Amino acid sequence: MLDIAWSPTLNTLTRNAWRLSFGSGIAPIQRTPSTLIHEAPHQALHRFDLDKSDGDRPVLLVPPLAAPAHCFDLRPGQSLAGHLVGTGKATYVVDYGTMGYDDRDLGFEDWIDHIIPTSVDLVSRRHHGAPVDLIGWSLGGTISLLTVAARNDLPVGSVTALGTPIDYEAVSLFAPLRAVGRFTGDRPLAIATGPMGGLPAPLVQVGYRLTALQRELTKPWFIAKNLHDTETLARMESIERFMAQMPGYPARFFHQVCTQLVLGNSLATGSFQTRSGEVSLADVRVPVLAIGGTEDVIAPVASVRGATDALASSPSVQFETAPGSHLGLVAGTAAKDSTWAHIDRFLAGVVAKTA
């Protein structure tokens, strides 16, 4: 006869196995409540709901392309947005939506010149002209920094860049592309992405999974080992849902990433070229916090640390590390006590200096 003491564990194992195999999942999708306050093409601005604000200036979360905006809000316990709201911060996020063939001509300049500046102005006006603190993850940090560099007139108080590579020479993941690119230039890239109008979502999703190949290969063992641990499985499930919803890149934007960032290393060594002219990170004139993940292969610590040299005109550049992969840096098990704590201290210090 089965020992009664094992019944709860057996029930959990059975329930979790059923939910993963035939049910709707381990845990329902839970997002931090928010309200849509502005909508335009690739620019849906949401404010996360909160009971009261502590009076601090607002925060705007800037996601990368090819990632859903809820990268900042996967689920309770994995939500930077929820954490900021919990500290009393008026917190906003801009959502670009999906990208299709008709968006093939969208490039960095569309974000630098229009999408982010419009969002910043809208948020600032809702708070009586207060400066807005930007927090960008991955290429969202790149977009934030380039926007502030190009538009010093914007009411931006600071930029936090999470897992944002600056020195692409330090990203070993891209070394083969750079080696091939020295001989081929951008011809294979244009031929491959031009007819499709960019990099389609399925390819983005596969590419992201390949950056964590060991995780993908060991997933069955991970599930079996943690079948009794509902919270661990729920965290895994939230990441799986996130990766399944990653949208694609517009052709021009993806071309700029490959030619200027990966092959040209323009953020670290020179100016980024746009239709509107050159943009240099040396023109960023607000405090910056850069955080690198110790297990991040997309933005290794050395590549993120490049911000300390590139941001020559910033009044202060603070560099920190935190445990975690590229997404784990934002939403991993250790994020609350590392990444989020760094952000809290940085924002408190920036506000104190301007009070």
N, C-alpha and C positions, 0 to 999 in steps of 0.2 A: 504494500500500500504506500502511496506517495505521502511523504512527510508533509503535514499541514503547513509547517513553517515555510515550505517552498511554494505554496499556492499563489501568494501575491506575485512572486517573480515569474511563475509560470503563466499567470494571467497576463502580465505585462508583455512577456515574450510573444504569446499568442496574439494579443491585440496589435502589437507593433508589426508583427509579420503580416497579419491580415491587411492592415492599413497600407503598408508599403506595397503589397502585391496586388490587392484587389480593391482596397478602399480609396478614399479621397485624399489620403496622406496622413502623416503623423499628427500635424497640427494645422488648424485653419490659418489662412492668411490674415494677419493682423497688422494694420498700418496705423501710424499716429494720425489722428483726425486732422484734416486740413480743409481749407476753403479756397476755391479758385477765385482769384481777384483780378486776373487779366488773362486774356486769351488772344493770341495771334499766331500765325504760322510758325511752328517750331519755337514757340515762346509762350507756354502756359505757365503763369506765375501763381504759385500756391503759397498760402500762409498756413503754417501749422497752428492749430487751435490751442490756446492756453487760457487758464482761468485769470491769470493776472501777470503783468510784466513787472520786472523789478526796476524798470526805467532805463535800463541800459540801451545802447544803440542796437539796431537790428543786425541780423546775420543773414546772408544770402548764400545758400548752398549751390555750388556750380558743378554739375555732373560732367563727366566726359561724354563725347559722342560714343556710339556703339555700346552704351550701357544705359539701362533704364534709370530714371531719376530716383527710383526707390533704392538705389545703392546706398543711400544715406538712411534708409528706413526699412530694413528687411523684415524685422519682427521685434517684439519687445525683448530687450536685452542685446539686440543687434542693431540698434537704431541710434545713430549720432543725432538725428533730428529729435528723437524723443528725449535724449539726454539734454540737449540744449534747451528744449522747451521746459524740461523739468528744473533747470536752473533759473528759469524766468526770462530766458532770451526770446525776444520776438524773432522767430525763425521762418525763413522763406526758402523755397526751392524753385528753380526754373526748369521746366520739363520741355525737351526738344521734340518729344514724340518719335515717330518712326521716320525712316528715310526711304524714299523710293527713287525710281528712275528720274522723275521730274526734278529731283533735288540734286542732280549730278553736278551742277555748277556751284553749289554752295561750298565756300572755303572758310578758312580761319577768319578772313576779313568780315564775313557776315556775322560772326560772333563778336569780334573785336569792335566793329564799327556800329553794330545795331543791337543784336540780341542782348548781350550783357549790359551795355550802357543803358538801354531802355529799362531793363529790369532793375538796375541800380537806382535809376532816377525814380521809378515808380515806388520802390521800397523806401527810399529816402524821403520822398514827399509825404508818405503815409506816417512818417515820424518827424515831421516838422523840420525837414532838411538835415537830419542827423546823418553823420557818416555811416556807411554800411561796411561791415566786416565780411569779406569774401572768404569762403572755405571751398576749395576745389580739390577733387580727388583725381589723380592720374592726369589725363589731358585736360580735365576741368581746371586743374591748377595751372597748366600751361596757358589755357584760354584766359584765366583770371589775370595772370601776370602780364600777358601781352596786352590785354585790355587796359590795365592800369598804366602800362608803359606808353601806350599810344594816346591815352586820354587822361592826362594829368588833371583835367578840369572836373572829372567825376568825383562825387562825394563818397570816396572810398577811404575807410579808416585804416584797413590792414588787409593783408592777404595771407591765408594759411594754405599751403600746398602739401597735400598728402600723397605720398607715393608718386611725385611728379619728377620724372627724370629731366635733368638739365644737361648733363654731360653724357651724350649718347655713346661716346667712345667707351664709357665704363659699363655699358650694357652688353655683356657677353652674348646674350640671346640674339642680338642683331649682328654679331660679327660676321656670320656667313653672308648676310645680305650686303653688308658694306664691302666685303671682299669681291663679291660678284658685281656689285654696282660700280666699282672702279673701272670695270671693263665694258659693262653694258649700258651704263647710265640709266635713264628712266624708260627706255624703250620697252622692255618686257612688262613693266608696270602699266604703261599706257595701253599696250595691246591687251593685257589681261583684264583690266578694269573698265576701259573705255566703253566697250559694247554693253556691259552690264550696268553702266551708270554709277559704278562704285564697287564696294566690297559688300556683297549681300550678307544678310543676317546669319544664315547657316554657316558661312565660312568664318565669320567673326566668332560664332559660338564654338566651332571646332577648334579654331586657333587658340582661343582662350583656354580650352580644356587641355590642349597640347602643352601649354606652359606649365601645367601641373600633371604631367603624364603619370608620375608615380601614384598620385592621389587617385587618378582614374583607374589605374590597373589594380590597386589594392582596395577599391571601394567595396567589392563583395565581402572581403575579409573584415573591413571596418564595420560594415553593417552587422555581420554575424557576431563580431566581438561586442558590439554595443546594442544588441537587440533588446537588452533589458533596460537601456538608458534612454528614456523617452526624450529628455532634453537634448542630449547629444544628437540624436537622430533628427530632432526638429531643427537644430542648427544646420545640419547637413542638408536637410530638405530645403531650407530657405535659400541656401547657396545654389542648389540644383535649379530651383525655380528662377533665381536671378539669371543664371547662365542661359537658361532656355528662353529668356525674354530679351536677350541682347539684340538690339537693332543693328543695321549695317552702317557703313560709312559712305557719304557722298564721294563721287569720284575725285573732285578737286581737293577736298579736305584730305582724303587718304593719300593722294599724290603729294600734297604738301608735307604730310607726316613723313612719308618715305624719303622724299628727295631732300627736304630741308632739315628735318630733325634727325632721321636715322643716318642718311648718307652725308649730309652737309654739316651736321652737328652745330647748326646755326645758333642755337640758344646759348651755347657755351663759348663759341668762337667769333660770333659776328652778329649780324642783324637778320631778322626774319623778314622775308619779302612778301608783301601783300599787294593787291591791286591799288591800295591807297598809299603805298610807299613802304619804306623800311621801318621796322619796329625793333628796338633793342631793349633787352632786359636791363641794361645800364640806366635806362630812363625811369625805372620804377622808383618812386619817391615816397613810399609808405612802408611801415614796418612789415616784415615778412617772417613767418614761421614755416620752416620746411621740415617735414618728418619723413624719414625713410624706414621701411620695414626690413627687419633683419633677415627675413626669409623670402624677400621679394625678388623674383627673377626678372620681372618686367621693369622694375625701377629699383635696382640695387642701391644700397646705401651710398656707395661712392658716386653714383650718378645723381642722386638727390643732393648730396653735399655740394655739388657744383654750384648751387645757388649762392653759396657764401662768396664765391668769386664773381659770378655773373652780375649780381645785383649791387653794383658799385655805388649807386646813388641812394640806396635805401638807408634811412636813418638807423635801422637795426635789422640784422638778419640772424635769426635764431635757428639753429639746426639741432634736431633731436632724432633719436632712433626709438623704435618701438618694436616689440616682438610681433611677428605676423607676416603673412604673405601679402600680395597686392591688395586683395579684398579684405583679408584678415586684419590689415592695418586699420581699416575703417570699422569692420563689423565682426572681428574675431573675439574669442573668449577673453583675451587680455586687453582689448581695446579700451574698456572703461577705465582701467587703472593705469594705462600708458598713453595711448594716443589722445583719448578724450581729456585726460588730466592735463596733458601738455597744452591742449587747446584752451582749456579753462584758465590755466595760469597765464598763458600768453594774452588772451583777450582781457583778462582782469588787469594785467600790467599796461596794456595799450590804453585802456579806458582811464586808468589812474593817471597816466602821463598827460592826458589831454583834458583832465577834469579841471 
